[in-house]
Structure formats: C-alpha cells, structure tokens
Amino acid sequence: MGAASSSSTSRSSSLTLTEKLCATLIPFAVLLEVLIHSLSSCFDDRPVKPLYTFDDVSRLARDSPFSVNEVEALRELFNKLSYSIIDDGLIHKELQLALLHSACGENLFLNKVFDLFDEKQNGVIEFEEFVHVLSIFHPSGPIEQKIDFSFRLYDLRKTGYIEREEVQEMIVATLKETGMHLSDEVLEEIIDNTFADADADKDGRINQEEWRNFVIQRPHLLKNMTLTSLRDVTTAFPSFIFNTGVDDDSFRKKGVDDD
C-alpha cells in the first residue's frame, strides 16, 4: 500500500510540475492586476491635461476590446502613471522600480515586462502601446495574441526559440519578484518535464509552433494571460472616469454618421 501511495504521489507531482512553466506566468498577471488596482487610490484626483483627441480615443476603441469610456479610463490611469515621475506623457523604466518596490534594482522579469510593453523599442511606453498590451490581457483578447505574448515573455534573447537557460532565468526572476523559492532540483524537474512535453522535435529548444501546440493542449493555462478586471474598466476603476470627455453613446452616434 505504501508503494501504491508513493506511486500516486509521484504521478500527481509529475502532472503538477509539467504545468508549472506556464504557471510562472501567474506572477506576471498578478503584478499587472496589483499595479492597476493600487493606482486607483495612490494618486490624487487633480485633472490631467488630455493628450488624445476624440478621434484618437475612438480609433483605439475600435481596434481593441475596450469601449470608448474604458479607453478614457485607461488614459486617465496612463496619464497619472506617466506624470508621476517625469512630466512628459510617457512611462519610463524608472517607474517600474518605484511602483513595484523592487529593492534589488535591475530585475530580468521587470525588464522583460517593460520591453514587451515598449513595442517601438525606444525606451518608453506610449499610451497606444499601453492599450495594445492590456488588450491582450482582456478576457476577450484573441487567444493567438495571448499565446504569442507568453512565448515572447520567455524568448529572452529574441531568437524565435525558447531555450532551457531562458526558462530557468525567467522562472528564477519571477519567483524572486514574488518572494517565492524553488530548490534547484525542483526547478530542473519543471524544465525537464516542460521540454519533454513541448519540444516535439527534440532539438533542445521550443519554437513558436511547438509552444502554440503545448499551450493549446492546456487551455486552462491561458487563464494566466487574462485579467478579468479589464472586462469593464469603468466599473473596476471608477476613479479614472471622472474626467472623461467622451461617452459611448456619442461614439456610436458618430460611427453611424461616419457610415
């Protein structure tokens, strides 16, 4: 009976470890969620000069899962972020340390998050980039975009492949940022099981198609790439819509008139 119990425990442990690579996406989603929620009360309510016109907001709403009011709410959030350190309407990398209280300075995980938001790779995050990335984490965001984003999170060297060293570095960095710890033995087992399942051609690295197949077969893992609070930003973060200058009804009316 002891042997049977041990075998059962081993199988259960193996199943859990196989899935832990994608589970390390949880700290990423959690940090985003905590960041947005904390911002709803950590800044004062003085109005910020709008940098985007009606047409800009309307265009972003059309190209994302967000409504006009939700884009405006995100604009208020972005403005308060961008004006909190350097008053230039952009989010700089210094802000990640201030908001996430990283006492250790440079962190691979935080740098990669910033890098993925910074789509133009010019060292700052612009509002459109901010909306675009948050659109991926919206519950209605396309699955393919979620899969692609998670792949790029681990493809640290931007080679088009995920390699063992990159997985190890990212897992260690995410665990460090959240105060968690895994032994070297457990970490190696996670990586071994992940590559055994995902590396179909057994070349020691995971390409985009292999990653896609790995995640598609485990749809529950994509939950880590979704922030449910983004389903209705104006409800989740009402303090960010007090200064809105556009409403969804006028947006819909304008859309009809344009047609």
Disulfide bonds with the S-S distance in Angstrom:
none
